[in-house]
Amino acid sequence: MAEVIRMPKMSDTMTEGVIVEWHKKVGDVVKSGDILAEVETDKATMELENFAKGVLLHIGIEKGQAVPVDAVIAIVGKEGEDISEFLKGDAAPKPAAEKSAEPEAKKEEKPAEEKAADVVSGVEPQKATEIKTASDSRLKVSPLARKIAEEKGIILNAVKGSGENGRIVKRDLENVSTTSAQVAPFVPVTTESYEDIPLSQMRKTIARRLGESMFTAPHFYLTMEIDMDAAVDSRKRLNDMGGPKISINDMIVKAAAVALRKHPKVNSSWLGDKIRINHHIHIGVAMAVDEGLVVPVVKFADQKSFAQINSEVKIFSEKAKTKKLQPEEFSGNTFTISNLGMYGIEEFTAIINPPDSCILAVGGVKQQPVVKDGTIRIGNVMKVTLSCDHRSVDGATGSAFLQTLKNYLEAPMLMLV
């Protein structure tokens, strides 16, 4: 008996998928384990594995189409088997119809009496249609007035006619300022244009999840300035020793993870009817890709060294660029960090990544005058902003976490104790 292949739910936030490429065609013999197609989800492009045995009898979704989770996308069965019953109840969506070209607007023809008036007045029909008022009606100008206006460079649209039916005549041009008359009419060199970009599955999910977060979670923000002299110096010394090149971001991930040990309420999740205090520390690291944002997760980050965090984040970055991240690599975060310092951003606020209770927005390390021990000198300073969900984290709790984070970054050796 034929088996229906439905769009699987490939991530916890997936509601629909786009068929990127079919690797099998109707009539092909397929077996369990074959890759039927590639599917773009809201997080990555993944392979759709077949678990049925037989002949591919039907493909219900064309390449490039989106289809909801659980919708029929293909049918596998015996060659020649009747599958009409399977298609009746759950037919796949049809390809979107091409937009019909809008008929060109018909050019309005002038009434016969207007054509005659143009001939009598000596006005060329083309010129008459080019001169418009704000209400888009044709100006009425005497031939003499038109000639004078052309010689003096007078813009007739700005002249009020005193002749019959508002006709512009010679006397209307006598008091027109020659200074203002020298201003030529603006003629744009381009036309209005735009481009509509279809939403990718990733962008749809970003819009939905962050929209829900921003408008349902009561955000508040805590900003703190951190002296990064010791962190910059420690990073240089570690990198001079050889091995993986540690980044400031690696140190921030480690410091946040260790600080969360002391402030478990910040490492919590809002679940609607309860607050979950997570005993494990999984740090989501926001990464920009062409189509939006992905958040791979460094799991048990508090237990990992700078080098281990560095290696993992680099692997995630490469996978994110090629859409090869797997669901287990971008799920399970208990806290998120978004760092825009490498783009020259000094300070910003981030939207909480649900169900996390907090997200840390990190600005760049900037050299500026600082006061230390009563003297002014140049120091390395970084600003961080903690966005908190007030339903699960209070101001004092978030502030205490930031103070601990500051202590670790200003004395990096404490993270290793």
TASULTA-V151022 format. One record per residue. N is the residue number from 1. SS is DSSP state (a for helix, b for strand, c for the rest). PSI is psi as a letter, one per 20 degrees, with the letter a starting at -180 (none if undefined). Layout:
N:SS:PSI ; N:SS:PSI
This chain:
1:c:q ; 2:c:q ; 3:b:p ; 4:b:p ; 5:b:p ; 6:b:q ; 7:c:o ; 8:c:q ; 9:c:o ; 10:c:i ; 11:c:r ; 12:c:i ; 13:c:j ; 14:c:p ; 15:c:h ; 16:b:r ; 17:b:q ; 18:b:p ; 19:b:o ; 20:b:g ; 21:b:p ; 22:b:p ; 23:c:i ; 24:c:q ; 25:c:r ; 26:c:p ; 27:c:i ; 28:c:q ; 29:b:p ; 30:b:q ; 31:c:r ; 32:c:p ; 33:c:i ; 34:c:q ; 35:b:o ; 36:b:g ; 37:b:r ; 38:b:p ; 39:b:p ; 40:b:o ; 41:c:a ; 42:c:i ; 43:c:h ; 44:c:r ; 45:b:p ; 46:b:q ; 47:b:p ; 48:b:o ; 49:b:q ; 50:c:q ; 51:c:j ; 52:c:r ; 53:c:p ; 54:b:b ; 55:b:p ; 56:b:o ; 57:b:h ; 58:b:p ; 59:b:o ; 60:c:i ; 61:c:p ; 62:c:q ; 63:c:p ; 64:c:i ; 65:c:q ; 66:b:q ; 67:b:q ; 68:b:q ; 69:c:p ; 70:c:i ; 71:c:q ; 72:b:p ; 73:b:i ; 74:b:r ; 75:b:p ; 76:b:p ; 77:b:a ; 78:c:q ; 79:c:p ; 80:c:i ; 81:c:q ; 82:c:p ; 83:c:j ; 84:a:h ; 85:a:h ; 86:a:h ; 87:a:i ; 88:a:g ; 89:a:h ; 90:c:m ; 91:c:q ; 92:c:q ; 93:c:q ; 94:c:q ; 95:c:q ; 96:c:p ; 97:c:q ; 98:c:q ; 99:c:p ; 100:c:p ; 101:c:p ; 102:c:p ; 103:c:q ; 104:c:p ; 105:c:p ; 106:c:p ; 107:c:p ; 108:c:p ; 109:c:q ; 110:c:q ; 111:c:q ; 112:a:h ; 113:a:h ; 114:a:h ; 115:a:g ; 116:a:h ; 117:a:h ; 118:a:g ; 119:a:g ; 120:a:g ; 121:a:i ; 122:c:j ; 123:c:p ; 124:c:p ; 125:a:h ; 126:a:g ; 127:a:h ; 128:a:h ; 129:a:i ; 130:a:h ; 131:c:o ; 132:b:q ; 133:c:r ; 134:c:h ; 135:c:j ; 136:c:k ; 137:c:q ; 138:b:p ; 139:c:q ; 140:c:o ; 141:b:p ; 142:c:q ; 143:a:g ; 144:a:g ; 145:a:h ; 146:a:g ; 147:a:g ; 148:a:g ; 149:a:h ; 150:a:h ; 151:a:h ; 152:a:i ; 153:c:k ; 154:c:p ; 155:c:o ; 156:a:h ; 157:a:h ; 158:a:j ; 159:c:p ; 160:c:p ; 161:c:q ; 162:c:i ; 163:c:a ; 164:a:p ; 165:a:k ; 166:a:j ; 167:c:p ; 168:b:p ; 169:c:r ; 170:a:g ; 171:a:h ; 172:a:i ; 173:a:i ; 174:c:h ; 175:c:j ; 176:c:p ; 177:c:p ; 178:a:h ; 179:a:g ; 180:a:h ; 181:a:i ; 182:c:i ; 183:c:o ; 184:c:q ; 185:c:q ; 186:c:p ; 187:c:o ; 188:c:q ; 189:c:i ; 190:c:r ; 191:c:r ; 192:c:p ; 193:c:r ; 194:c:r ; 195:c:p ; 196:c:p ; 197:c:o ; 198:c:q ; 199:c:p ; 200:c:r ; 201:a:h ; 202:a:g ; 203:a:h ; 204:a:g ; 205:a:g ; 206:a:g ; 207:a:g ; 208:a:g ; 209:a:g ; 210:a:h ; 211:a:g ; 212:a:g ; 213:a:g ; 214:a:h ; 215:a:i ; 216:a:h ; 217:c:p ; 218:c:n ; 219:b:q ; 220:b:q ; 221:b:p ; 222:b:p ; 223:b:p ; 224:b:q ; 225:b:p ; 226:b:p ; 227:b:o ; 228:c:j ; 229:a:g ; 230:a:h ; 231:a:g ; 232:a:g ; 233:a:g ; 234:a:g ; 235:a:g ; 236:a:g ; 237:a:g ; 238:a:g ; 239:a:h ; 240:a:i ; 241:c:i ; 242:c:r ; 243:c:a ; 244:c:q ; 245:c:o ; 246:c:p ; 247:c:r ; 248:a:h ; 249:a:h ; 250:a:h ; 251:a:h ; 252:a:g ; 253:a:g ; 254:a:g ; 255:a:g ; 256:a:g ; 257:a:g ; 258:a:h ; 259:a:h ; 260:a:h ; 261:a:h ; 262:a:i ; 263:c:m ; 264:c:h ; 265:c:h ; 266:c:h ; 267:c:l ; 268:b:r ; 269:b:p ; 270:b:o ; 271:c:k ; 272:c:f ; 273:c:j ; 274:c:r ; 275:b:p ; 276:b:o ; 277:b:o ; 278:c:p ; 279:c:h ; 280:c:q ; 281:c:o ; 282:c:o ; 283:b:o ; 284:b:p ; 285:b:o ; 286:b:p ; 287:b:p ; 288:b:p ; 289:b:r ; 290:c:h ; 291:c:j ; 292:b:c ; 293:b:p ; 294:b:q ; 295:b:n ; 296:b:q ; 297:b:p ; 298:b:o ; 299:c:q ; 300:c:l ; 301:a:h ; 302:a:h ; 303:a:i ; 304:c:q ; 305:c:r ; 306:a:g ; 307:a:g ; 308:a:g ; 309:a:g ; 310:a:g ; 311:a:g ; 312:a:g ; 313:a:h ; 314:a:g ; 315:a:g ; 316:a:g ; 317:a:g ; 318:a:g ; 319:a:h ; 320:a:g ; 321:a:h ; 322:c:j ; 323:c:k ; 324:c:j ; 325:c:p ; 326:c:q ; 327:a:h ; 328:a:i ; 329:a:i ; 330:c:k ; 331:c:q ; 332:c:j ; 333:c:q ; 334:c:i ; 335:b:q ; 336:b:q ; 337:b:p ; 338:b:o ; 339:b:o ; 340:c:j ; 341:a:h ; 342:a:i ; 343:a:j ; 344:c:j ; 345:c:p ; 346:c:h ; 347:c:p ; 348:c:r ; 349:c:q ; 350:c:q ; 351:c:p ; 352:c:p ; 353:c:n ; 354:c:q ; 355:c:j ; 356:b:q ; 357:c:i ; 358:b:q ; 359:b:q ; 360:b:p ; 361:b:p ; 362:b:p ; 363:c:a ; 364:c:q ; 365:c:p ; 366:b:p ; 367:b:p ; 368:b:r ; 369:b:p ; 370:b:q ; 371:b:p ; 372:b:p ; 373:c:k ; 374:c:j ; 375:b:q ; 376:b:p ; 377:b:r ; 378:b:p ; 379:b:r ; 380:b:p ; 381:b:q ; 382:b:p ; 383:b:p ; 384:b:q ; 385:b:p ; 386:b:o ; 387:b:p ; 388:b:q ; 389:b:o ; 390:c:i ; 391:c:h ; 392:c:i ; 393:c:p ; 394:c:r ; 395:a:g ; 396:a:h ; 397:a:g ; 398:a:h ; 399:a:g ; 400:a:h ; 401:a:g ; 402:a:h ; 403:a:g ; 404:a:g ; 405:a:g ; 406:a:g ; 407:a:g ; 408:a:g ; 409:a:h ; 410:a:i ; 411:c:m ; 412:a:h ; 413:a:h ; 414:a:h ; 415:a:h ; 416:a:i ; 417:c:none
